[in-house]
Structures are given as C-alpha cells and as structure tokens.
Amino acid sequence: MERHNAGASTSVMDAIEMKPVHTRHETLDIPNKKAPSIGGHSLANSIRSSNGKTSYTFDRNETLPSPITASTDEVELWNKPGINLYRTFATFWSFLIMGANDATYGAIIPYLEEYYKLSYIVVSLIFLSPFVGYVGAALLNNAIHMKFGQRGVAFLAPLCHLLAYIVICVHPPYPVLVVVFILAGFGNGLEDSAWNAWIGAMANANEVLGFLHAFYGLGATIAPLVATTMMTKGGLPWYTWYYIMVGAAVIELAVSVHAFWGASGKVYRDAHPRTSDQNGSRLSEAVLRMPAARVVWLCALFLLGYVGIEVALGGWIVVFMIRVRHGAAFASGMTATGFWLGITVGRVILGFVTPRIGEKLAIAIYLPVALALQLIFWLVPQFYVSAVAVALQGFFLGPLFPAAVVACTKLLPKHLHVSGIGFAAAFGGSGGAIFPFAVGAIAQHAGVQVLQPIIVALLAVIWMLWMGLPRIGKKKD
C-alpha cells in the first residue's frame, strides 16, 4: 500500500498480506458492534446472534456503494477489448436498419393511401402501432439483460425485424400490416435501449454515439431515396422495398448474435453489480425513486418529444411538400432525404463539438437554432427554401439524442444505466409513434399544414425539459 509522508514526495511501500478471495457472500463476526453503514444504510443483508456475537452476511454485488466500486471499474473503449470493435460495428448496422425502418413510413404513406384506399387518420395507424412495441421494450429491456444479457437483445431484436419485414413483403390486409409494425417497434425499442446504454457508458461517448446515431440517419437517408426511386422511377409496388429490408435483417441477425454471443446474462450481472442499498427491481429504482427518477423522466420526456419531432417531420414532409408546397413526387421525396442527411451529418460533426462545450449548453444552443429554421420552413412558402431549411434543421437536431444519453450516463449510477437509459430511450422512441399519428389525426380535419405549428410547440417544450435537468458533471460510477 502506498503511504504519503505529509508533503514529501517520497513514498513508503508496506507489505500486504495475501488473503483468500471469498465469493459473493462473506460472514463477519463482530462482538457487540453494529453493521458498517454508508449514509445511514446498513450494508448487511442478514443478522444472526450466536454465543454473544452478531454475524453479518454481506452481498458485495448488491450493496457496495458506488465510490468504492468506481476505483476498480475500467471504462470500456469502442475498440478495447478487441471484441468491442466487432460489437460496435454490429450495433451500427442495427441502427442503420432502425433508421431505414422509421424513414420508410414517410416515403410509402402516399402509396399506402392509394393502395389500401385510406384516409389520413387510418394510414397514421402505421405510426401509432410501433408505440405498443416500444412500451413493451421499455418494460422488458432490463429483465432481458438480467436473464439473457446483451446476447438476448442481439437475438430477439433482429428476429422481430426479420419476421415483420417478411409479413410486409406479402402485402397483407391493412390491419395485419398495423399489427406487424408492433413487432418491428419492439425490435427497435430493444436495440435503442440496449446499444445506447452500452455505448453511452464508454469513453468518448459523445463521439461514438454520434457515429451510432449517424448510422440511424444514414439508414433514414437511404430508405426514402431508394424506396421513392423504386416507386416513382421504376414503377414498382411499395412493398418491393421490403425485400431489401428482409436481406438487411438476415445480415443483422447473423452478425449481432455472433458478435454478442459471449455477452450472457451472467456476464452482464457480474459487470453491473447494484451499487445502492435499494431492493427490488432496478427499473423501479430508476423510474420511481429520487433522485434517479427525476433524471430518467426528464430524459424520457425530452426524448419522447425529440423523436416525435424527428419522425413526424421525416414521416409527413413528403406529403406536406406535395400537398402544401405543390412539389413533384420525386422532388418531395428528396426533401425527406435532405432532412435525414442533415441529421446524419449533424450527428457526426456536432458529436465532436458537443463534449467540448458541454451537453447542457450545447443542446440549449442547438434547439433555438432548430426552432428558428422551423419558423423559416413554416412561414416562407417557397419549395426550395423549405427544402434547405428542413435539411439545416436536421443538422442541428441530429446530436440531441446522443447528448441526452450521455447526460443520463453522467447523472445516473452505473447499475442504473441499462434500466434508466433503456427506459428513457424506449419510452422516448414511442414519440415516433404518438406524434406522427397525432399529426395525421389532426390533418384529417385541418390539413397537413398543421405539421408546422405542432413541431414549433414541441421544440419549445423539449427545450424547457432540457433546462430542467440537474447540472451535468463527470460520469457517476
């Protein structure tokens, strides 16, 4: 053990006696003494008296306070240990598919309306149905991690994608289509929860999350571009795009399972011991007990609004540009591509800017800029001005999701990262179902131009939610 002598620079090294390493439980016999405690909470799990002595049984994994475990935890890197390099790229591919999944809705809405003879409100159900899947993912994410580890997510989420896309390819009756989008939403919600929590706890999280979400944006950029081209230039039915999605999901399933096969439930439990004296579900601790609940719910509501903005704009912009700005079908489809491309580029570039000025300040700046661009998009009735404004708006909206995840990792203890961030990400992801559906329902009576005031209101609300977060410092372990 190193011992410093006052202000001197010399160190004296004392010999340390090696003792046997005990497994999870240790029993200490302490005559007439209380169990050790931190913050007034006993660290003992059970107490029994024998021969005038009191024995305490300790569960180190469940009760050790975070300041003690923090000194022994080594922060992972995206390329260290070596398997992380493979796993990181597997998550990138998953987010590419998630982005393609979400952005496809906007590209195919005009064609679903015609193919199934649907009104705005009925076609909007394809946005609402994934909400059920996201809610399920928010509730089950932590349990899946505890039981099966990241391996469970790597198998279940791609399988949900694959099954959903196979059913869509056979263009079933519209009610069946609505149901299978629930399955796709569950897959998206699981991956959103798991991979955001995992990468958010890494070193240089802003930068790596920027690339992770840039792949989401890349998928969202490619999907409307290819799908629109197939339908407008190739004259192909809307569902032929999902043949490509099936192939992508097959690759996702194979690569994800292979990459995360070693990340079992036991590996996860050993790496994320509980560092508080709370009992019961970690999800309950994250969402019901202060101070963690304040952080989790503020981030969850922030992400709910943000994802709602992102998917509502990306989903309805094609219809808006056709019906309100009177653009051609192909040019209007390219406007959606410009929006998602702006998000992709913003996540990469601003991902390096955000950590240098701090997440709290950065998002407090990005949101008013995005709001100003949204007002230009709304109030200047010119097709090309709208197209440029929405692309620039995407650029400043891009880093919001990664920054919120990093904020959560800094404000929550490590053992609540998966349950807290997972809940916030999955709950927030449901905004991509609720708000686009609300736009469609209102547009049924007032026209699709209601998109703009709804987006303006949401931008103002999420700015206020963000400013309500506690001061963000270094990560809590």
N, C-alpha and C positions, 0 to 999 in steps of 0.2 A: 504494500500500500504506500502511496506517495504522501509524504508529510512535509508541508512547507514550514520553514522556521521564520516566523514573522515576515519581515520584508526582504529577507535574504533570498538570493537566487539559488542557494544550494538545496538539494532535496535528499531526504534520507529514505531509503527503501527498507521497510520492515518485512520480515519473512511472514508469509501467510500459510497457515496450516491447512492442508487439503483435507476436506471432509467429504463423506459420501454424498452424492447428489440424490435427493429424495424426489419421488414422483409427485404427482399433483397435490397430495394431501400430506401435511406434517402435523404431528401432535406435540405440543409443548406442555411440560409440567411446570407450572409457576405457582409457588406457595403463596396463597392469600393475596394475589395481585389481580388486577383487572386485565382483561384482554387489551392489547395495544389498539389504539384507535387513531383515526385521522379525521379531523373536522367533526369530532364528537361521535363518529360512527364506528362501532366495533368491527374489527376485521375478522372476528371469529365466526365460524359457521355454526358450531355446536359447542356446548359446555357440559361437562360432567364432573361430578365430585367423587373422589376415591382417596381414602387414607388421609383426609385433611387437605388434599391438594386439588386444585382445579385444573382440568385439562382442556385445551382449546384445539379444535380441529380447523385448519385453515385451508381454504381453497384459493391458492395463489392466482389461478387464472381468472377467477370471478371477482376477487376483491382487491387486488393490488391497485393502489391509486396511480393515476397516470404519471405524476412526476417521477416515480421510481422506474416505471417501465420505459419511459421516454429515453432514458440514457442508454438503454440497450437496443433500442429499435434502430435499424438501419433503413434509411429511406431508399425505396427502390428507384431505379432509373428505367427509362424505356428500353434500354439495351443492356441492362445489367440487373440480375443474372442473364446469361445468354438467351434463355428461353423467352425472356420478355420481348426480345426483338421480334420473334415469330408471333408471339401472342399479340403484340401491339399492332402488327400488320393485319392479323386476323380480325381485330376489333375495327380497324379502318375499313376493311371490306364489308363488315356487318353494317357500319354506319353509311357506307355507300348505298347499300340496299335499302336501309331505312329511309334515306333521303329520296331515293327513286320511288319508293312506295308512297311517301307523303305527297311528292310533287306530281305524281301521275294523276291524282284526283282532279287537279285543276285542268290538266290537258284533256281529260276524257269527258268532263262534265257536259260540254255541248253535244257530244256524240251519244252519251248515255240518255240525255233528254230526248234525242231523236229516236234512238234505237228502242227504248222502252216506253216512249210517249209519256214523259214525266213532267211534273211541274217543278218549280224551284224548290219548294219545301220538301217534296218527296225525294228528289235527287240529292238533297242535302243530307239525307239519312246516311249516305256513304261516309260523311264526315263524323256523324254522331256515333255510329256503331263502334268505331275503334275506341271510343271512350270507355265502354264496358271492358275491353281488353286491357286498357291502361290502368283502370281501377283494380282489376284482378292482379296485374303485375305489381302495383304499389303494395298490395296487401300480402302477396306471396313471395316477393323478392327475397326478404330476409330469411324466411323459412327454407326456401330453396337453397340459399347459400349455406345455412346451418346444416342441412341434411345432405346435400349433394355437392356443395361448393360451386366454384365457377364452372366446373365440368357440367353441372346440371343446366346452367344457363346456356352454355355453349351447345348443348344438345337440343333443349326444348325450344329456344327462340328460333333458330334456323328451321327446325321441323315445322313450327307454326307457319313461318313464311312459305315454305315449300307446299304444304297442304293447301293453304289459302290460294296460292297462285295456280295450282293445278285445277282447282274447282273453278276459278275465274276464267281459265282458258276455255272451258266448255260452255261459257256464256249462259249460265243457268237463269231461271226466272229471277227477277229483281229482288224479291225477298230473300232468296238464298244468297245472293250477292252481298246483301247487307249483313247477313249472319257471318259469312266467311271473312268479312273485313274486321269482325271482332277478333278472330283468330290472328290475323295479321297485326292488329293493335296490341294483342297480348305479347306477341314476339317482339315488337318494337319496344314495348314498355319494359320487358325484362332486360333487353340489351341496353336501353337508355339508363336504367338503374345501375346495372352491374358494371358496365365499362366506364361510365362517368365516375362512379365511386372509386374504382380501381386506379384509373389514370389520374384522377383528381388528387390522390394521396401521394403521387410520385414527386420527385424533384422536377423543377421546371414545369409544373403542372399547366400553367397558362399556355406555354408554347406547345406542349404535347396535346393538350385538349383543343388548342386552336387547330392543329392538324387533324385530330379526330373529327371535329365538327366540320372542318373543311371538306372531309370526305363525304359527310352528310350533304353538304352544299353541292359537292361535285355530282353526287347521285341525283340530287334535286335539279341540277342544271342539265344533266344528260337526259333524264327521263322525259321532260316535256319536249325537248329538242327532237329526240328520236321518235317519240310517240306521235308528235304533231307531224313530223315529216312522213312517217309511215301512213298516217291517216289522210293528210292533205295532198301530198305529192304521189304517194304510192297507191292511194285509193284502197288501203287495207282496212278491214274491220277493226274497231277499237281494241278488241280483246287479243289481237295478234301480238301486241306489245308484251303481254304477259307470258308469251312463250320465252321471251328473253329473260324475264324475271324468274321463270322456273329454272333455267340454266344457272343463273346467278345464285339462286337459293341452294341448288345442289352443291355448288362450289363452297358456299358459306357453311353448309352443314359439315362437309368433309373437313375443311380447313379448321373450323372452330373446334370441333371435337378432338381432332388430332393435336391442336396447339394446347388445349386446356385439359387434356386427359389426366395429367398428373395433379391438377388442382381440385382435389377431392374435398368432401365435407370436413374431414379430419384436418387436412392441411389448412383450410380456412379457419376452423375453430382454434387451432393452435396459434395461428398468426394474428388472430384478433381476440385476445382474451378480454373479458369485461374489466374495465378499469374504474368502476364505481361500485358503491355498495348497494345499488338498486337490485331488486329481484324481479323476476318475471321477464316478459318479452322485451327485447331490445327495441322493437318497433314501438311498443307502448312507452318506453322510456324516452324515445326520440320525439314522439308526437304529443305526449300528454304531460310530461314533467319538465318544469322550468329548470334551468334556463334554455335547455336544448330545444324545447318546443317552440320558443319564440323564433329562433333561427330557422328551424325546419319549416314552420308555417309561413314565415315571411318569404323564404326562398321558394316554397311550393307555390304560393300565390303569385309571386313575381314570375316564375316560370310558366304558370298557367296563363297569365296574360301575354307573356312574350311569345310562347309557342302559338297561342291563339292568333296573335298579330302575324307571325311568320306564315302559318298555314292558311289563314284567311286571305292574306294578300296573295300568296302564291297560288291558292286554290281558285280565287274569284277574279283575279286580274285579267285572265283571258276573256272571260265573259264581259267584264267591265270594259275592256278596250274594244271589244266588238260592238257591244250594245250602246255604250255611252260615248266613246271616242271614235266610233264608226271606223275602226281599223279592219283591214283584211284578216282572214282567219290565220294565215301563216305569220303575218307580221305581229298579230296579237299574241300568238303562241310564243314568238321570240321575245316578247316583253317579259313573260314569265321566266324565260331562260336568263334574261338580263338580271332580273331580280335575284334569282338563285346564284348566279355567277357573282353578283355583288356580295352576297353573304359568304360565299366560299373565299373570295379574295380578302374580304374583311377579316375573316377568322384567322387566316394565315398572317397577314401583315399586322393587324392590330393585336394579335396574340403576343407579339414581341413588344408592343408599346404598353399594353395594359399593366404588366407587372412592374414596369419602371415608374409609372406614376401612381400605382396602387389601384386595386379593383374598385374601391368605393368611389374615388374621384373620377376614374376613367369612365365608368358607366354613368355617373352623374353628368358627364360631358357628352357622351355618345347619344344619350336619349334625347336631349333637347335638339341636337343636330338632326336626328332622325325625325323628330316632330316637325321641324321647320321644312324638311324635304317632303314630308307627308302633306303639309299645307300647300306647298307648291304643286304637288301631284293633284290635289283636290281642286284648287282654285284657279289653276291655269288650264283652260280646256283645249289644250293642243296635244295631239297624239305623241309627237316626238319629245316634247317637254315632259309629259307624263312618263314616257319610257325611260328617259335619262334620270328623272327624279326618283323613280322607284328602284332603279339599279343602284344609285348612290345611297338610297335609304337602306337597301340590303347590306351595303358595305359597313354602315355604322351599327346596324342591328346584329351583324354576324357574331361579334365577340361576347354578346350578352349572356348566352347560355354557358359557355366555358367559364366566364368570370364568376357567375353565380355558383357554379360547382366548386371552384377554387375557394370562394368565400366560405362555403359550407365546411370544407376541409380545414380551414383555419379557425373556424368558430366552434367546431364540434370535436369531442374527443375521438380517438381512432376507432374505438369499439362501436361508435355510432355512425361511422361513415357509410357503411352499406345500408343500414336501416334508415338513417336520416336522409342521406343524399339520394338513396334509392327511392324512398317515398316521395321526396321533393321532385325528382326527375320524372318519375312515372305519373305522379299527380299533375305536374306541370305539363307533361305530354298530352294529358287529356284535354288541355286547352286547344290542341289542334283538332279536337272533335267538337267541342262545345261552341266555340265562337264562329267557326265557318258554318256550322249548322244554323246558328242564330242569324248570321248574315243572310243565309238562304231563306230562312223563315220570314224575316222582315222584308227581304227583297221581293217575296211573293206578292206583297201588297204595295210596297213603296218603290220598287225598282232596285236594281243592283247598285245604283249610286249611293245607297246607304252605307256601302263599304267604307267610304272615306271618313265620315264623322265617327263611326264605330272605332276605326283604327286610331284616330286622333285621341278619343277618350281613353282607350286602352293604354296608349303611350303615356298619357299624363298619370294614370293610375299606377302603372308599374314603376314610374319614377318616384312617386311618393312611397311606395312599398320599399323600394331600394334604399331610400334615405332613412327608413325606419330601422335598418339593420344596425346592430352594435358596431362599434369601432373595430375595424379588421386589422389585426396584428399578425404575428407569426403563427404558424400552424400549431394547434394543440395536439399533443400526442397522448 
